[in-house]
Amino acid sequence: MAQIRPFSGIRYSKKIGDLSNLIAPPYDVLNDAQKAALIAKHPNNIVSVDLPFLPPKSVGPDEVYLGANNTLQAWLKAGVLEKDRRPALYPYAQTFQWGTRSFHRRGFYALVRLSPFGQGDVVPHEKTYPGAIEDRLKLMRYTSMQLSPVFGLFSDPRGEVNALLYKNALKPEQAGTLDGIQHDLWSVIDAEIETQVIDLMKKRPVYIADGHHRYTTALQYQKETAEANGGKLPPAHPANFCMFVLVPLQDDGLQILPTHRLIGNLSNFEMTIFIHAVQEFFDVTESNLKPEDFESAATANHTFGLYDGATKKLWLLKLKNDEVLKELEPGQSDSWRRLDVAILQRYLLDVVIQPEFAQGEVTKGYTASAGDIAPHVDGKKYQIAIMLKPTPLHALEDLARHNEVMPQKSTFFYPKLATGMVMHALK
């Protein structure tokens, strides 16, 4: 099972106090304007280092990654960033509003020993693609740093791990607010507590919630570092580990949102043709609802929404035959074939919408907010949207038992982790 360990984190100096102007969202959700706004808040905002080239996930020239490292080293020299003297586990809590409710999500920073997907204790749930890691890999090579954590989940029905880590947590050592979300951080250097947490975590696998490409980047960096050191690294070498924030699957603040699909590059989409095409597997009914009403209306399992930008109408699609993917994906488990995101991708998109209505390849956008759908699906860039319910948490464990992964964009864990709370030096 998962091997974790404490580490000497690199953090913004405690003399700075409030971190609100220094932390940032994950790099891959930012654009030029958002990056500029973060730097305008403070020139030492972590985004200056973590996102040296735009757009996100695209690969820049070597100079931008060299510049990121120069900035990082200047901050370390000036005392803006400091490395903790003693290894620690770092409890990390987020407080946020969703709808009318307030949530409090608790986890902790730790290092997790790297293991290839399918061969160890770290379990993916989505596919990764080689091109998406090259930017992160170049940044890691130049900075020798893991700047942002992977978001990991583990099962802890009795709440034993957080009970240990938070039992003495009073006022946070560091805190900041970002986009209305409160981020609080502590450190635990009690050897007895560390030992107990490490022992408890040995019994449980870690499921990646967010950060599959960051984890893949760490694997590639480990491989390159080993090759540069004669083919093998000492067991305790920092490159054998990846920085995670670990949250119990049972935490009340663990929110999964749906990822609705915005579909474009369609010609002459006709709802009557669509209904005829899917009638073997779906009952389709017209509604007077707005996209924002979909969640409350979709009470039955396997209910989708289709918003037609031309008519501005929302249609409800209720699956009547859950064997829809049996012939299309005979090699997958029943658990996989009954995922809403799999049915959406492999049947609604691949079998119906792409061949019936697309001009070339369909274009896809994604949003977790139903309120974004009507403004964006206006017949120009996007002609329709397909809405779906959130993927249930138990699906991560179900698929792990079959060594399967979901289609891309299957889950949206809210809120995202902040970048800049803690960093991990690889040398």
Disulfide bonds with the S-S distance in Angstrom:
none
